Amino acid sequence: MIAMGTMGRTILVVEDDAAARHAVEMALSAAGHRVIATDSVASGWHLFSTECPDLAILDIQLPDGTGIELCERIRGHKERKATPVIILTSKGEFESKQTGFSAGADQYLVKPVPMKELALWAEALLKRLDYAAEDGDELKAGPCAIDLKSHIVRWNDVQISNLTGKEFDLLYFLVKKRPKVMSRKQILSQLWHTITVDHVVDTHLTNLRKKLPQELADKIQTLPGKGFRYLE
């Protein structure tokens, strides 16, 4: 099943419950977005590949797989890996949240979620797409260069292009604020627009450091009890 909303940003919704899917479609369409909605991993991947949505909202339990698997496929896409992803599910256990974030999700919301709140989360994540327009095309800090249009980080002659959207945002934020120490609450407020999601910053930082050259990873410092900073 595929449905279209009004014009605006394009948002992919993959949800197998017809009533829940309809509610999400209506909320996002009312906010001015174009909605493409379906009920399976296979059709969701097809729509993602052909329609190039600006945001994906994925349920976990789907008839032919999981939204986690679909999120991982999105993160492996050569050109669209930075697309923001929201996991919207009834599975609220910490282990499920950890799995979702590890797969590259930018946000994990547990049903029931008020539709107005979901629309606000969508708007918050879509703001990331305006980074290039607001801050220029590239942010430099010594041998580190962050290209906002191509979503590529360069360290000397090494190109890093496998970062998820939130990992990219996190590195960008710390480099931009250097050498200031940014607390977990400040990072959560700026990148997740909340201050109540436990462990999410640490999880993303761990994943980010693993993907960076060691010399660059070492510049992201953890200050116990205070927060994190990028130190040239």
PyMOL commands that set and color helices and strands:
alter all, ss='L'
color gray80, all
select helices_A, chain A and resi 18-30+41-51+67-75+94-102+115-135+165-177+184-192+200-211+214-217
alter helices_A, ss='H'
color red, helices_A
select strands_A, chain A and resi 10-14+34-38+55-58+61-62+65-66+85-89+107-110+138-141+144-147+152-155+158-160+220-223+227-230
alter strands_A, ss='S'
color yellow, strands_A
deselect
rebuild
show_as cartoon
